[in-house]
Amino acid sequence: MKTIKYKISKKLSDTIFGVTLLIVAAIIVQHIEIKQSKEMQDILYRLDTLEKTKPTLKRMCNE
């Protein structure tokens, strides 16, 4: 009887550990995606700023 309880307890603890690892991995992935999204927005903003200043830069180079 103790062996059966131990096996069930062991499987349950393994399952809880596995689920906890999946949750932690999902949180980490989500954090990385949010960080990449912010970096991408920053890059797009910089590119947009460069496009807006392009005519001014060309004019300055030609003078």
C-alpha positions, 0 to 999 in steps of 0.5 A, a space after each residue: 500500500 505504501 508503494 502505491 501511495 509513493 508511486 502516485 505521490 511521485 507521479 503527482 510531484 513530477 506532474 506539478 514540477 513539469 507544469 511549473 516548468 511550462 508556466 515559467 518557460 511561457 512567462 520567459 518567452 512572453 517577456 522576450 517577445 515583449 522586449 523584442 517588440 519594444 526594440 522593433 518599435 524603437 528601430 522603426 521609429 529611428 528609421 522613420 526619423 532618418 527618412 524624415 531628415 534625409 532631404 535635410 542631410 542631402 541639402 547639407 551635403 550639397 552645400 
